Amino acid sequence: MSAEMEHAWLINDPAAPEYEGQRLTFLALLEATAPDGQERVILHHRIEAKLAHASLLTIATFSDRADRADRARTRAKWHLSACTEMLLDS
């Protein structure tokens, strides 16, 4: 959600506040369920996931190759959907 939120800010997407709220929900869930002593491992995973998703969003938005942009957009939407389905209010 961090990558979605930041990308939405970048392109002035009105969904940015929604992504921000969902991100905060995931952070609260993570904090409530994370095993003690795993903070560094979890942070590493979060950073890797954010960078990967941000890359997809960048390609989807700015690639000059339509086929590549379409594949990246499809993959990013799939990942976003997988995440939002985990939330009770989705």
N, C-alpha and C positions, 0 to 999 in steps of 0.2 A: 504493500500500500504506500510505502514511502516513495517509491519510484513513480507510481501513478499520481500521487499527490503533487510531487515536484514537477512532473511533466505537465500536469494540468495547470499548474501555476505558470509554467513556461509558455504554454500556448493559449493562456487565458480561457481555459475550459471552465464553464460554470459548475462543473461537478467537483471542483477542487475541495470545497468544504465537506462534501460527502466522503471523499477519499480520506480527508484529514480525520473525520470522525471515526471511520472504519479503522484507520491506522491506530488511533488511540484505543479503540476497543481491543485490537489484537495485542497491543502493548500491555494492556491490563490483564488480558488472558495469559499472556506469556509470563508476566510477573507473578501471577497467582499459581502457575503450574510448573514453573522452571525448577528443576532440582538444584539444591544448594551446591555451590562449587562449580556450576556449569556456565557461569556468566560469560566467560571469555569464549567458550565454544559456541554459545548461542549468539553472541554478538558477531562472531566470525561468520556464522551461517546467515544471519540477517544481512550483513554487508555484502556477502557473495550473491545472495538472492536479489538484493536491490540493484547491484551493478548489472547482473544478467538481465533483469527486467527492464532497467533503464536503457540498456543496449537495444533490446527489442523495440521499445517505444521510439527510440531515436531513429532506428532503421525504418520503422513503419511510417514515421512522419517526414523524414528528410531524405530518404533514399531516392536517387534518380532512376532506379530500376523498379518498375511497377510490380514485377513478379516477386522481387525480394521484399518490397514494402508490404505486399499482400500477405506473404508467408509470415513475416514478423508480426503484422497486425493480428492475424488469426491466432498465432501462438500466444501473444500477449493477452488477447481477449480470453483465450482458454484458461490461462493461468489466473487471470483476474476472476473469472467465473468460479474456478475451483476454490479460490479464497473466500469470495463473498458467500458461497453456499455454506460455508462453515459458520456464518453468523446467523443468529436466531431471527434477526429482523430483515433478512434478505428475501 
